Amino acid sequence: MKLKYVLLGCGLVFFPMAYAEKLTQQQYDDIMETYTDQVNRSKKILDHPAGQADAVRKDAVHTDSETQKQAFCSRMQAYHQIAAISQQNAELDTAQMMLMIAQNYLEKQNQRLNDSGMTEQVFCAGLKPES
């Protein structure tokens, strides 16, 4: 099975729900590397050493709010993809661990959004794909 990628802007996006076939370990590892890279790119913007800022909190001063919002939503999208692909391929090495990590992150961030009176769908609505 060949995996299909969609190029949006300069960002590479994989849509796992379109594929019912199971992945090989190598395919899974390659996809996880892509999404891990996406998460790591967002860390440069969101995980500022002075305060561990995220897009929901307002204590980051090193980037503008739109850049923070884009990075936050990109990270959320990556974790959603990691969770979906890992759940779909639970028998592969590291899939259970990656699923647990992704679900934990998503639960924490959704709780923070809910605590601020927001939802992910509303917060990230209308954003352009990662570039």
Disulfide bonds with the S-S distance in Angstrom:
Cys73-Cys124 1.97
